[in-house]
Amino acid sequence: MARDRPTVSLCLIVKDEEAALPRCLDSVRDLVDECVVLDTGSSDRTVEVARRFDARVFFDVWHDDFARARNAAFAHARSDYIFWLDADDILLPADRERFRALRHALGGAAPGYTMVYDYARDPRGISVLRFRLPRVVRRAANFRWVGRVHEYLDGPGPLEPSDVIVTHMRQRPAGDRNLRIYRAMTSAGEPFTPRDRLYFANELMDHGLYDEAIPLYEASADDESMWLEDRLWAVNKLAEAHEAKGEREAMRRAIMRGFDWDAPRPEACCRLGYDALQHGQPRAAAAWYDMALRWAPGETGGFRIEACHTWLPHLQLAVCLSALGQLRRACWHNEAAARWVPDDEHVRHNRDFFRSQGLDPVAIARLPREPD
C-alpha cells in the first residue's frame, strides 16, 4: 500500500479460530499495512492460516484476561494506527469501501475513530443488536485495554465516529468462559468496577440465572456515576429478567424507572407494548408502539436493539390496529415493516388477511404517510 499516508496495523487475539480466521483476514488484508495475530494456545491450524495471510504471529499464555492479551497484541504493532478485530468479525463489501475512505482521513487531530458493531443477527440475517466501539486508534496515543472480560479501550478523546460497520459472524456458541472468569474474580475477592458489575449481570442473564442478575442490574440502575446508556440498558434487562420470571408489575416498574432519566427509548416502548397486547389492551399497546416510532433517528452509542428501532413497532401496530378495526392503517404499517423484513412469515400472513378484507397491500404501501 502507498506509504505517503498513515499506516495501519490490524491486531487480533485468537485461539482455535481455524474456521473463522480466513474469512476475517480475507475481508481486510488489502486494507491494512500489516496484520498482527497473537495466539493464546491454539490446538488447530489457526497459526498456519494466519501465516498463509502473511500475518506476523506471536504467542502468549492465556491468563483469563482479555485486556492483557489485547495489550500484548497492540505492543507488536508497528504502524501509525491500530485497527482491531476478533476472528469472527468481518467487513462486508460496502464497509470495505467505507474503510478505504476512512484511511484518507487518518492523520488528523482525532486520536481515533469509532465504528458500529453489528453484534448479532437473526437467522434471516437481519441485524438484532448494534453499538459503537473504538476501532482505529493512533498508536502514539498509547491506548490501553482495561478489564479481564468485556474489556474496553482507555485513552485520550474525543474519538471521531466513522460510518464503517464491523459485522460479527459468530460460528461457535458463546459458552460459559466469561461467566467462569467473573465467578473466579468473585471467589478471589477481586474488586468489580461498575462496568464489571453490569457485564457480570449480562452473563448471568444469558445463562438464565435471573435471581443472581436482578440485584446487579438494580445496583447498576441506582449508580448515578454510570453512563446514562448503561443505566438504561440495566433497567431494560432488569425488566426482561422480571418478565422471564412472570413478575409483570416488577417488570413494568423496572422499565419505567428509565423514564425519569430520558425520553422513553424504543426498547422500553416495545416491551410495554408487548405486555399490553398480551393482556388484551390493543389501544394501550398501539400507543406504546407509536411512541417507539417517534424516537428521533440516530445513535446514542449504547446498546441498540435494532428491531425496536425499525420493523417491530410497525409489525406490532398492524396487529393492534387490526384488533381495533383500523385495517387500512394496519395494512400500511405491515408494509412499512416489510421494507426491513420482506420475507417475514408474519408479514406474509398479514398480507393474506388484508387481501381477504378487500384491501390492496401494494397500493396502500405506495401511500406517502399513514392513512387516517
Backbone hydrogen bonds, N-H to C=O, Kabsch-Sander energy under -0.5 kcal/mol:
donor,donor_aa,acceptor,acceptor_aa,energy
9,S,81,Y,-2.8
10,L,34,E,-2.8
11,C,83,F,-2.5
12,L,36,V,-2.3
14,V,38,L,-2.5
21,L,17,E,-2.8
24,C,20,A,-1.6
25,L,21,L,-2.7
26,D,22,P,-2.5
27,S,23,R,-1.1
27,S,24,C,-0.6
28,V,24,C,-0.5
28,V,25,L,-1.0
29,R,25,L,-2.5
31,L,28,V,-2.4
32,V,28,V,-0.7
33,D,8,V,-2.7
34,E,8,V,-1.2
36,V,10,L,-3.8
37,V,35,C,-0.5
37,V,56,R,-2.5
38,L,12,L,-2.7
38,L,36,V,-0.5
39,D,37,V,-0.6
39,D,58,F,-3.1
40,T,14,V,-2.6
49,V,45,R,-2.5
50,A,46,T,-2.6
51,R,47,V,-2.4
52,R,48,E,-1.8
53,F,49,V,-1.0
53,F,50,A,-0.7
54,D,51,R,-1.9
55,A,50,A,-2.2
56,R,35,C,-3.1
57,V,55,A,-0.7
58,F,37,V,-2.8
60,D,39,D,-2.2
62,W,40,T,-0.5
66,F,148,R,-2.7
67,A,147,G,-1.2
69,A,65,D,-1.7
70,R,66,F,-2.8
71,N,67,A,-2.7
72,A,68,R,-1.8
73,A,69,A,-2.1
74,F,70,R,-2.8
75,A,71,N,-1.8
76,H,72,A,-0.5
76,H,73,A,-1.4
77,A,74,F,-1.5
81,Y,7,T,-2.0
82,I,137,V,-2.9
83,F,9,S,-3.4
84,W,135,R,-1.5
85,L,11,C,-1.7
89,D,86,D,-2.0
90,I,167,T,-2.2
92,L,90,I,-0.6
95,D,92,L,-0.8
96,R,92,L,-2.0
97,E,93,P,-1.5
98,R,94,A,-1.6
99,F,95,D,-2.3
100,R,96,R,-2.0
101,A,97,E,-2.0
102,L,98,R,-2.3
103,R,99,F,-2.2
104,H,100,R,-0.8
104,H,101,A,-0.8
105,A,101,A,-0.5
105,A,102,L,-1.8
106,L,102,L,-0.8
106,L,103,R,-0.6
108,G,105,A,-0.9
113,Y,136,V,-2.9
114,T,160,E,-2.5
115,M,133,L,-2.5
116,V,164,V,-1.7
117,Y,131,F,-3.9
118,D,116,V,-0.7
118,D,166,V,-2.9
119,Y,117,Y,-1.5
119,Y,129,L,-1.4
120,A,129,L,-1.3
122,D,126,I,-2.4
125,G,122,D,-2.7
128,V,120,A,-3.5
129,L,120,A,-1.3
130,R,304,R,-2.3
131,F,117,Y,-1.2
132,R,301,G,-1.0
133,L,115,M,-2.2
135,R,113,Y,-2.8
136,V,113,Y,-1.9
137,V,82,I,-2.4
138,R,111,P,-3.3
139,R,80,D,-2.7
140,A,80,D,-0.5
141,A,138,R,-1.4
142,N,139,R,-1.6
144,R,154,D,-2.6
146,V,152,Y,-2.4
152,Y,146,V,-2.2
154,D,144,R,-3.3
154,D,152,Y,-0.5
160,E,112,G,-2.5
162,S,114,T,-1.8
166,V,116,V,-2.9
167,T,90,I,-2.6
167,T,165,I,-0.5
168,H,118,D,-2.6
168,H,166,V,-0.5
169,M,88,D,-3.9
177,R,174,A,-0.5
180,R,176,D,-2.6
181,I,177,R,-2.0
182,Y,178,N,-2.3
183,R,179,L,-2.5
184,A,180,R,-2.4
185,M,181,I,-2.4
186,T,182,Y,-2.3
187,S,183,R,-2.7
188,A,184,A,-2.2
189,G,186,T,-1.2
190,E,185,M,-2.5
197,R,193,T,-2.5
198,L,194,P,-2.0
199,Y,195,R,-2.6
200,F,196,D,-2.7
201,A,197,R,-2.0
202,N,198,L,-1.9
203,E,199,Y,-2.1
204,L,200,F,-2.5
205,M,201,A,-2.7
206,D,202,N,-2.5
207,H,203,E,-1.1
208,G,205,M,-2.0
209,L,204,L,-2.7
210,Y,208,G,-1.4
212,E,209,L,-0.5
213,A,209,L,-1.9
214,I,210,Y,-2.6
216,L,212,E,-0.7
217,Y,213,A,-2.4
218,E,214,I,-2.6
219,A,215,P,-2.1
220,S,216,L,-2.0
221,A,217,Y,-2.6
222,D,218,E,-1.9
223,D,219,A,-0.8
223,D,220,S,-0.6
224,E,222,D,-1.1
226,M,223,D,-1.6
230,D,227,W,-0.6
231,R,227,W,-2.0
232,L,228,L,-2.6
233,W,229,E,-2.0
234,A,230,D,-2.2
235,V,231,R,-2.1
236,N,232,L,-1.9
237,K,233,W,-2.6
238,L,234,A,-2.6
239,A,235,V,-2.4
240,E,236,N,-1.9
241,A,237,K,-2.4
242,H,238,L,-2.2
243,E,239,A,-2.6
244,A,240,E,-2.4
245,K,241,A,-1.3
246,G,243,E,-1.6
247,E,242,H,-3.0
248,R,246,G,-1.1
251,M,247,E,-2.2
252,R,248,R,-2.5
253,R,249,E,-2.6
254,A,250,A,-2.2
255,I,251,M,-2.4
256,M,252,R,-1.9
257,R,253,R,-0.8
257,R,254,A,-1.0
258,G,254,A,-0.6
258,G,255,I,-0.8
259,F,256,M,-1.2
260,D,257,R,-1.6
261,W,258,G,-1.6
262,D,258,G,-1.6
269,C,265,R,-2.5
270,C,266,P,-2.7
271,R,267,E,-1.7
272,L,268,A,-2.3
273,G,269,C,-2.7
274,Y,270,C,-2.4
275,D,271,R,-2.0
276,A,272,L,-2.4
277,L,273,G,-2.4
278,Q,274,Y,-2.6
279,H,275,D,-1.1
280,G,277,L,-1.6
281,Q,276,A,-2.4
285,A,281,Q,-2.6
286,A,282,P,-2.6
287,A,283,R,-1.8
288,W,284,A,-1.8
289,Y,285,A,-2.5
290,D,286,A,-2.5
291,M,287,A,-1.9
292,A,288,W,-1.9
293,L,289,Y,-1.5
294,R,290,D,-0.8
294,R,291,M,-0.6
295,W,292,A,-1.1
304,R,130,R,-2.0
306,E,128,V,-1.7
306,E,304,R,-1.0
308,C,305,I,-1.1
309,H,305,I,-0.7
309,H,306,E,-1.1
310,T,306,E,-0.8
310,T,307,A,-0.9
312,L,307,A,-1.8
315,L,311,W,-2.4
316,Q,312,L,-2.7
317,L,313,P,-2.2
318,A,314,H,-1.8
319,V,315,L,-1.1
320,C,316,Q,-2.7
321,L,317,L,-3.0
322,S,318,A,-1.4
323,A,319,V,-2.1
324,L,320,C,-1.3
325,G,322,S,-1.5
326,Q,321,L,-2.8
327,L,325,G,-1.2
330,A,326,Q,-2.2
331,C,327,L,-3.0
332,W,328,R,-2.2
333,H,329,R,-2.2
334,N,330,A,-2.0
335,E,331,C,-2.1
336,A,332,W,-1.9
337,A,333,H,-2.3
338,A,334,N,-1.6
339,R,335,E,-0.7
339,R,336,A,-0.9
340,W,337,A,-1.7
341,V,337,A,-2.2
344,D,341,V,-1.7
348,R,344,D,-2.1
349,H,345,E,-2.4
350,N,346,H,-2.6
351,R,347,V,-2.2
352,D,348,R,-2.0
353,F,349,H,-1.9
354,F,350,N,-2.8
355,R,351,R,-2.6
356,S,352,D,-1.9
357,Q,353,F,-0.9
357,Q,354,F,-0.7
358,G,355,R,-2.0
359,L,354,F,-2.3
364,I,360,D,-2.4
365,A,361,P,-2.3
366,R,362,V,-0.8
366,R,363,A,-0.7
367,L,364,I,-1.3
